[in-house]
Amino acid sequence: MKNLLKVCSPLKSILLTAILFASSESNGQQIKSSSSGYAPVNGIQVYYEVYGEGKPLVLLHGAFYTIDMNWGQLIPELSKTRKVIALEMQGHGHTPFSSRELSITTLASDVEKVMDYLKIDSADVAGYSMGGSIAYQFAVQNPKRLRKLVIISSTYKTNGWLPQVNNAFKDFKPEFFDNTPLQAAYDAVAPDKTKWRKFLEQMFAFAKVPFNVGDSNIAKITAPVLIISGDNDGLDKIELMKTYKLLGGGVSDLEPMPKSELAIVPSQGHVSLMMQTTTILNYLNNFLK
């Protein structure tokens, strides 16, 4: 914990809030998955958990998180009416570390292949942070397999974040994460706990590479999209509004209401937004039904 005090202010805020979030998850309602396992996809083994029955909903977590840390508060409610499929991306949680180079395109392909493995033709997809970027890419790569898309505090391009957020990644160091609940969560389920530092280094390198799914590709998404953002979550709100317009939003009462939606949650940062369980659940249920 002492290491965190040495971090620059924006990054320290992100990490400290993440630790608070990780610690608070133990208070959530716990349910058992109806099935879980590993899907052999693109040369790696991707861990998945399935909950409930109904129309499929795929959940994609944020960077450094596990299924439980990111979605543990929401899955019990969502799985009452949906078949919830939650994945853990390369190196995260139960999914083993791999030296395979990380990219948004590859991770989106992993999602597609897990759906193949589970025999899911199409699904609603919800992604938070890194998972949201992957979800955007999935929507572009697999338009026929997407019903509805939910993006929580995320963007499809590097410049969608405020400059101070992008600059903060340059200061990431593995020791900042040592002896934190993030490492504890990793150690609790990772197949090889000795890969912690390698996993962090791989993620830091991944975060430093600019990405852009493309304005023209986003404009071609035909599935309804719900964007949820905290008013102070690090996203550039000018760029966020441009995204919403690409999806058909930003109209007036003189025009038909768009099929996509934008929700700005007041007084919320990037990590604290996911702690607003009731708010997020209400948005998801209203949009997905």
Helices and strands as residue ranges (DSSP letters): G 2-6, H 9-24, G 25-27, E 35-41, E 44-51, E 55-60, H 67-71, H 75-78, E 82-88, H 104-117, E 123-128, H 130-141, G 143-145, E 146-152, G 158-160, H 163-169, G 174-177, H 181-189, G 193-195, H 196-208, H 215-219, E 225-230, H 237-246, E 261-265, G 272-275, H 277-288
